Amino acid sequence: MRLLLDSCVWGDEEILARALAEGRVLVTLDKDFGELAVVRKLPHAGIVRLVGLPAVQQADVTLHVVQLHGADLATGAIVTAEAGRLRVRLPTGA
């Protein structure tokens, strides 16, 4: 599985489009990507959102999410990871 790490710079639509074009799951701290994907229905190749996790834990949590939900992400799921909690939003029709 290929990932694109969001560096939290301006251009969310362009970043989401680039991740899709390259077949990469987007890993981000930014909640705006969920709005783009859910409310505006922009296509994507999967999103992992990390919420309130210290930087030192983010790589390990991302790896854990990919191991547990890689198949879901490959279908375009959005996985939100918080301390002690994972939420998976499957794409409509999945």
C-alpha positions in Angstrom: 0.0 0.0 0.0 1.3 3.4 -1.0 0.8 6.4 1.3 0.8 10.2 0.8 1.6 12.1 3.9 -0.1 15.5 4.1 2.2 18.2 5.3 -0.7 20.4 6.3 -0.1 23.1 3.7 -2.7 24.9 1.6 -4.3 23.0 -1.3 -6.4 20.2 0.2 -8.3 19.6 -3.1 -5.0 19.3 -5.0 -3.5 17.0 -2.4 -6.5 14.7 -2.4 -6.5 14.7 -6.2 -2.8 13.9 -6.3 -3.2 11.0 -3.8 -6.0 9.6 -6.0 -4.0 10.0 -9.2 -1.0 8.2 -7.7 -3.2 5.5 -6.0 -2.1 6.6 -2.5 -3.9 6.5 0.8 -3.8 10.0 2.3 -2.5 10.3 5.9 -3.4 13.6 7.5 -4.1 15.5 10.7 -6.6 17.7 8.9 -10.3 17.1 9.2 -11.1 19.1 6.1 -10.3 16.1 3.9 -13.2 14.2 5.4 -15.5 17.1 4.4 -14.1 17.0 0.9 -14.7 13.3 0.6 -18.0 13.0 2.4 -19.9 16.3 1.9 -18.4 17.3 -1.5 -18.1 13.7 -2.6 -14.6 14.2 -4.1 -13.0 10.9 -5.1 -10.1 9.6 -3.1 -8.0 6.4 -2.6 -8.6 6.2 1.1 -7.9 8.5 4.0 -6.3 8.0 7.4 -6.9 10.9 9.8 -4.9 11.0 13.0 -6.5 12.9 15.8 -4.7 14.2 18.9 -1.8 11.8 18.7 1.7 12.9 19.6 4.1 13.0 16.7 6.1 10.2 18.2 3.1 7.9 17.9 1.8 8.8 14.5 3.9 6.4 12.4 3.1 3.4 14.6 -0.6 4.2 14.6 -0.6 4.7 10.9 1.1 1.3 10.4 -1.5 -0.3 12.8 -4.4 1.2 10.8 -2.9 0.0 7.5 -2.4 -3.5 8.9 -6.0 -3.7 10.3 -7.9 -1.8 7.7 -5.8 -1.9 4.5 -8.5 -3.7 2.6 -11.1 -1.1 3.6 -8.7 1.7 2.7 -8.2 0.2 -0.7 -11.9 0.5 -1.3 -11.9 4.2 -0.4 -12.7 4.1 3.4 -11.9 6.9 5.8 -10.3 5.7 9.0 -10.0 8.1 12.0 -7.5 7.1 14.6 -7.6 8.6 18.1 -5.9 7.4 21.3 -7.6 4.0 22.0 -10.2 4.3 19.2 -10.5 3.7 15.5 -13.6 4.7 13.4 -14.0 3.3 9.9 -16.3 5.0 7.4 -16.8 2.7 4.5 -17.5 4.2 1.1 -21.2 4.4 0.1 -22.2 1.2 -1.5 -19.3 -0.9 0.0 
